[in-house]
């Protein structure tokens, strides 16, 4: 998930980071991110190429330097980040050709960002040997500033900004109307929804403010994130229903005495599915970006077979195992949890049930206006 769960930077030092599973093993993000994330990037590739080739003015952006700086925020451990960066660079090179410029005069610098505990060793060990750019790692949360002012020409982030800087305080407070007992995410309750939406808005304000400072006027930013339809009941959306199944598995383990029920009650994922309308409003509120394109994409899972569902369960483990271990302070029940989750996901038939709204992604392409 090219995710970025907050840690110390310019933000509160009390927050901890939970990276995607590193390494190259069977439960690693690198080995399990092709089923959903790579497919989404493949779908968005056409949009990305079209927008760059039509609207990016390389002559303007490179007028004072022969370096073109690109950042991928929430890069995780690959390989998706490398594929995306190459797609971006190929589109930019096409612009040089179409604008009658010598593309050999430009040098590309790519900054791979994720939080400090991300497995940068695996990331850089798997860098393409034939890459046509200089590579650097930038550790830190993207909810704060990461780069010098006006230093970036293009920013990309995929499947990352849905991760909040923290779970909303209200859903963890037993005295609050938003106390989210027995659930791990937004569940359709008005108070819980409001708390999650408010936290997402605060984080997006910080994210956009930082990018406003870092991207040069005329530069661009492309975002890809999971979303839900405006006005939809979250529990009727397959993306959220899937995570609710994981929450129910934790409750099942609590009933069997494998985890403390109080620990389950206090566990809430720092994860939010925004709507297209929410994103549009927050970008407009920032006032420094022009929305060039905003596309909502349906994400079919393909042939829904038992092996496909099992692969999806592995992806979920790659993405959420770390934060679960951090909260519960134990590794002993993890195998049982994800085995139970896999079985429940298969038995539920979630991805075959037409009463659930399909998974959706939102592609956003922004121009940093003067």
C-alpha positions as CSV (number, residue, x, y, z in Angstrom):
1,X,0.0,0.0,0.0
2,X,2.3,2.5,-0.6
3,X,1.2,3.7,2.8
4,X,2.3,6.3,5.2
5,X,1.1,5.9,8.8
6,X,2.5,8.8,10.8
7,X,5.7,9.0,12.8
8,X,7.9,11.7,14.1
9,X,8.6,14.5,11.7
10,X,7.2,17.9,12.2
11,X,4.2,16.2,13.8
12,X,3.5,14.7,17.2
13,X,6.4,12.5,18.5
14,X,4.0,10.2,20.3
15,X,2.7,8.6,17.1
16,X,4.2,5.3,15.9
17,X,4.7,4.0,12.4
18,X,3.5,0.8,11.0
19,X,5.0,0.0,7.6
20,X,3.8,-2.6,5.1
21,X,5.5,-6.0,5.6
22,X,9.0,-5.7,4.3
23,X,11.4,-8.2,2.8
24,X,10.6,-10.7,0.0
25,X,8.9,-13.5,1.9
26,X,5.4,-14.9,1.4
27,X,3.7,-12.3,3.5
28,X,5.7,-9.3,2.2
29,X,4.1,-6.4,0.4
30,X,6.5,-6.7,-2.5
31,X,5.1,-10.2,-3.2
32,X,1.5,-9.4,-2.6
33,X,0.8,-6.0,-4.2
34,X,0.1,-7.1,-7.7
35,X,-3.5,-8.3,-7.2
36,X,-5.0,-4.9,-6.3
37,X,-2.4,-2.0,-6.3
38,X,-0.6,-2.9,-9.6
39,X,-3.9,-3.5,-11.4
40,X,-5.1,-0.1,-10.2
41,X,-1.9,1.6,-11.4
42,X,-2.3,-0.2,-14.8
43,X,-5.8,1.2,-15.1
44,X,-4.7,4.7,-14.2
45,X,-1.6,4.6,-16.4
46,X,-3.6,5.8,-19.4
47,X,-5.0,8.8,-17.5
48,X,-1.5,9.6,-16.2
49,X,0.1,9.5,-19.6
50,X,-2.7,11.6,-21.2
51,X,-2.5,14.3,-18.6
52,X,1.3,14.6,-18.6
53,X,1.7,14.6,-22.4
54,X,-1.1,17.2,-22.9
55,X,-0.4,19.6,-20.0
56,X,3.1,19.4,-18.6
57,X,5.2,22.2,-20.1
58,X,8.8,20.9,-19.7
59,X,10.3,24.0,-21.2
60,X,8.7,26.1,-18.5
61,X,9.5,23.8,-15.7
62,X,13.1,23.2,-16.7
63,X,13.9,26.8,-17.7
64,X,16.3,27.4,-14.8
65,X,17.7,23.9,-14.3
66,X,18.5,20.7,-16.2
67,X,17.2,18.6,-13.3
68,X,13.6,17.3,-13.2
69,X,12.7,16.3,-9.7
70,X,10.0,13.7,-9.0
71,X,8.8,12.3,-5.7
72,X,6.7,9.2,-5.0
73,X,5.1,9.6,-1.6
74,X,4.3,6.4,0.3
75,X,6.5,4.3,-2.0
76,X,6.6,1.2,0.3
77,X,9.1,-1.4,-0.9
78,X,8.3,-1.9,-4.6
79,X,8.0,-3.0,-7.3
80,X,4.9,-0.8,-8.1
81,X,6.7,2.4,-7.4
82,X,9.4,1.6,-10.0
83,X,6.8,0.9,-12.7
84,X,5.0,4.1,-12.0
85,X,8.1,6.2,-12.0
86,X,9.2,4.8,-15.4
87,X,5.7,5.5,-16.8
88,X,6.0,9.1,-15.6
89,X,9.4,9.6,-17.1
90,X,8.4,8.1,-20.4
91,X,5.5,10.5,-20.7
92,X,7.8,13.5,-19.8
93,X,10.3,12.4,-22.4
94,X,7.5,12.3,-25.0
95,X,6.9,16.0,-24.1
96,X,10.5,16.8,-24.8
97,X,10.2,15.3,-28.2
98,X,6.8,16.9,-29.0
99,X,8.1,20.3,-27.8
100,X,11.2,20.0,-30.0
101,X,13.6,19.9,-27.0
102,X,16.7,17.8,-26.5
103,X,15.7,15.3,-23.9
104,X,19.3,14.3,-23.3
105,X,20.0,17.6,-21.6
106,X,17.6,16.8,-18.7
107,X,18.5,14.6,-15.7
108,X,15.8,13.0,-13.6
109,X,16.1,12.8,-9.8
110,X,13.5,10.6,-8.1
111,X,12.9,10.8,-4.4
112,X,11.3,7.7,-2.8
113,X,9.4,8.6,0.4
114,X,7.9,6.6,3.1
115,X,8.0,6.7,6.9
116,X,11.3,5.9,8.8
117,X,10.6,2.3,9.5
118,X,9.8,1.4,5.9
119,X,12.0,-1.4,4.5
120,X,14.2,0.9,2.4
121,X,16.9,-1.9,2.2
122,X,14.5,-4.1,0.1
123,X,13.4,-1.0,-1.9
124,X,16.9,0.0,-2.9
125,X,18.1,-3.5,-3.4
126,X,15.4,-4.0,-6.0
127,X,16.0,-0.8,-7.9
128,X,16.0,-1.4,-11.7
129,X,19.6,-1.7,-12.9
130,X,18.8,0.0,-16.1
131,X,17.0,3.0,-14.6
132,X,17.4,6.3,-16.3
133,X,17.2,8.4,-13.1
134,X,19.1,9.2,-9.9
135,X,17.4,7.7,-6.8
136,X,17.3,8.9,-3.2
137,X,15.3,7.9,-0.2
138,X,13.4,10.5,1.9
139,X,12.1,9.1,5.2
140,X,9.3,10.9,7.0
141,X,5.6,11.4,7.1
142,X,4.0,13.1,4.1
143,X,1.5,14.8,6.4
144,X,4.3,17.3,7.0
145,X,7.1,19.0,4.9
146,X,9.7,16.7,3.4
147,X,11.4,18.8,0.7
148,X,12.8,22.4,0.3
149,X,10.4,25.0,-1.0
150,X,9.7,24.9,-4.8
151,X,12.0,21.9,-5.3
152,X,9.7,19.4,-6.9
153,X,8.3,19.3,-10.5
154,X,6.1,16.3,-10.2
155,X,4.6,14.4,-7.2
156,X,2.9,11.0,-7.3
157,X,1.2,9.1,-4.5
158,X,-0.8,5.9,-4.9
159,X,-2.8,4.0,-2.2
160,X,-1.3,6.0,0.5
161,X,-3.3,9.1,1.5
162,X,-6.2,6.9,2.7
163,X,-3.9,6.1,5.7
164,X,-4.6,8.7,8.4
165,X,-2.0,10.2,10.7
166,X,-3.8,8.5,13.5
167,X,-7.2,6.9,14.3
168,X,-9.6,9.7,15.4
169,X,-9.5,10.3,19.2
170,X,-13.2,10.2,19.5
171,X,-13.6,6.6,18.3
172,X,-11.2,5.4,21.0
173,X,-12.8,7.4,23.9
174,X,-15.4,5.4,25.9
175,X,-17.1,8.6,26.9
176,X,-17.6,9.8,23.4
177,X,-20.7,9.2,21.2
178,X,-18.3,8.0,18.6
179,X,-16.9,5.2,20.8
180,X,-16.4,2.5,18.2
181,X,-16.7,-0.6,20.5
182,X,-16.3,-3.9,18.7
183,X,-15.5,-2.4,15.3
184,X,-12.3,-1.3,13.7
185,X,-13.4,1.2,11.1
186,X,-16.2,3.6,10.0
187,X,-19.4,1.6,10.3
188,X,-22.2,3.8,9.2
189,X,-22.7,5.4,12.6
190,X,-23.1,9.1,12.1
191,X,-20.8,10.0,15.0
192,X,-18.1,7.6,13.9
193,X,-18.4,8.7,10.3
194,X,-18.0,12.4,11.4
195,X,-14.9,11.6,13.5
196,X,-13.2,9.8,10.6
197,X,-14.2,12.4,8.0
198,X,-12.8,15.1,10.3
199,X,-9.5,13.4,10.8
200,X,-9.2,12.8,7.1
201,X,-9.9,16.5,6.4
202,X,-7.3,17.6,8.9
203,X,-4.7,15.3,7.4
204,X,-5.5,16.4,3.8
205,X,-5.2,20.0,4.8
206,X,-1.7,19.3,6.1
207,X,-0.8,17.2,3.1
208,X,-1.9,19.8,0.6
209,X,-0.3,22.6,2.5
210,X,3.1,20.8,2.5
211,X,2.8,20.0,-1.2
212,X,1.9,23.7,-2.0
213,X,5.2,24.7,-0.5
214,X,7.3,22.0,-2.2
215,X,5.9,21.9,-5.8
216,X,7.1,24.6,-8.2
217,X,4.3,26.7,-9.8
218,X,3.3,24.9,-12.9
219,X,4.2,21.5,-11.5
220,X,1.8,18.6,-11.1
221,X,0.6,16.1,-8.6
222,X,-1.1,12.7,-9.3
223,X,-3.0,10.9,-6.6
224,X,-4.6,7.5,-6.6
225,X,-6.7,6.3,-3.7
226,X,-9.5,3.9,-2.8
227,X,-12.9,5.7,-2.4
228,X,-16.6,5.1,-1.9
229,X,-19.6,6.7,-3.6
230,X,-21.1,9.9,-2.2
231,X,-24.0,9.1,0.1
232,X,-23.3,5.4,0.3
233,X,-23.8,3.4,3.4
234,X,-20.2,2.3,4.3
235,X,-21.3,-1.1,5.3
236,X,-22.7,-1.7,1.8
237,X,-19.4,-0.9,0.2
238,X,-17.3,-4.0,-0.4
239,X,-14.0,-2.2,0.5
240,X,-15.3,-1.4,4.0
241,X,-17.3,-4.7,4.4
242,X,-14.0,-6.5,3.8
243,X,-12.3,-4.7,6.7
244,X,-15.4,-5.3,8.9
245,X,-14.9,-9.0,8.3
246,X,-11.4,-8.6,9.7
247,X,-12.9,-6.8,12.7
248,X,-15.3,-9.6,13.3
249,X,-12.5,-12.1,13.1
250,X,-10.8,-10.2,16.0
251,X,-14.0,-10.4,18.0
252,X,-14.2,-14.2,17.3
253,X,-10.6,-14.6,18.7
254,X,-11.6,-12.5,21.7
255,X,-14.5,-14.9,22.5
256,X,-12.1,-17.8,22.3
257,X,-9.7,-16.0,24.7
258,X,-6.9,-15.6,22.2
259,X,-6.9,-11.8,22.5
260,X,-8.4,-9.4,25.1
261,X,-11.8,-8.0,24.1
262,X,-10.9,-4.6,25.5
263,X,-8.0,-4.6,23.1
264,X,-10.3,-5.2,20.2
265,X,-12.7,-2.5,21.4
266,X,-9.9,0.0,21.5
267,X,-8.5,-1.0,18.1
268,X,-9.4,1.3,15.2
269,X,-7.7,1.4,11.9
270,X,-6.3,4.8,10.8
271,X,-7.8,4.3,7.4
272,X,-10.5,6.3,5.6
273,X,-12.4,5.8,2.3
274,X,-13.2,9.3,1.1
275,X,-15.6,10.3,-1.6
276,X,-14.9,12.1,-4.8
277,X,-16.9,15.1,-3.5
278,X,-14.8,15.2,-0.3
279,X,-11.6,15.3,-2.2
280,X,-12.8,18.0,-4.5
281,X,-13.9,20.2,-1.7
282,X,-10.6,19.8,0.2
283,X,-8.5,20.6,-2.9
284,X,-10.7,23.7,-3.6
285,X,-10.4,24.8,0.0
286,X,-6.6,24.7,-0.3
287,X,-6.8,27.1,-3.3
288,X,-3.3,26.4,-4.7
289,X,-4.1,23.5,-7.0
290,X,-6.3,23.3,-10.1
291,X,-8.1,20.0,-10.6
292,X,-7.1,18.9,-14.2
293,X,-8.8,15.5,-14.0
294,X,-10.7,13.5,-11.4
295,X,-11.8,10.0,-12.5
296,X,-13.7,7.5,-10.4
297,X,-12.8,4.0,-11.5
298,X,-14.6,0.7,-10.7
299,X,-12.2,-2.0,-9.6
300,X,-13.4,-5.5,-10.6
301,X,-11.5,-8.3,-9.0
302,X,-11.5,-10.4,-12.1
303,X,-12.3,-14.1,-11.8
304,X,-13.4,-14.7,-8.2
305,X,-11.9,-18.1,-7.4
306,X,-10.7,-19.5,-4.1
307,X,-7.1,-18.8,-5.1
308,X,-8.0,-15.2,-5.9
309,X,-9.6,-14.7,-2.5
310,X,-6.6,-16.4,-0.8
311,X,-4.3,-14.0,-2.6
312,X,-6.4,-11.0,-1.5
313,X,-6.2,-12.2,2.1
314,X,-2.4,-12.3,1.7
315,X,-2.4,-8.7,0.5
316,X,-4.5,-7.8,3.6
317,X,-1.9,-9.4,5.8
318,X,0.9,-7.7,4.0
319,X,-0.8,-4.3,4.7
320,X,-2.3,-4.7,8.1
321,X,-0.2,-7.2,10.0
322,X,2.2,-4.6,11.4
323,X,-0.4,-2.3,12.9
324,X,-2.3,-5.2,14.4
325,X,0.9,-6.5,16.0
326,X,1.7,-3.1,17.3
327,X,-1.7,-2.6,19.0
328,X,-2.1,-6.1,20.5
329,X,1.5,-6.4,21.5
330,X,1.6,-10.1,20.5
331,X,2.5,-12.2,17.5
332,X,1.1,-15.5,18.7
333,X,-2.4,-15.1,17.3
334,X,-1.5,-13.6,13.9
335,X,-1.5,-16.9,12.0
336,X,-4.8,-17.9,13.5
337,X,-6.3,-14.5,12.7
338,X,-5.4,-14.4,9.0
339,X,-6.3,-18.1,8.5
340,X,-9.7,-17.4,10.1
341,X,-10.1,-14.2,8.0
342,X,-9.3,-16.1,4.8
343,X,-11.9,-18.7,5.6
344,X,-14.5,-16.1,6.5
345,X,-13.8,-14.1,3.3
346,X,-14.3,-17.2,1.2
347,X,-17.4,-18.3,3.0
348,X,-18.9,-14.8,3.0
349,X,-18.8,-14.6,-0.8
350,X,-18.3,-10.8,-0.5
351,X,-16.8,-10.2,-4.0
352,X,-19.6,-12.3,-5.6
353,X,-22.5,-10.6,-3.8
354,X,-24.1,-8.0,-6.0
355,X,-25.7,-6.3,-3.1
356,X,-22.3,-4.8,-2.2
357,X,-21.0,-1.8,-4.1
358,X,-17.8,-2.7,-6.0
359,X,-14.4,-1.4,-5.0
360,X,-13.7,2.0,-6.4
361,X,-10.5,4.0,-6.9
362,X,-10.2,7.8,-7.5
363,X,-7.6,9.2,-9.8
364,X,-6.8,12.9,-9.2
365,X,-4.4,15.0,-11.4
366,X,-3.6,18.5,-10.0
367,X,-1.7,21.5,-11.4
368,X,0.1,23.7,-8.8
369,X,-1.2,27.1,-9.9
370,X,0.7,30.3,-9.3
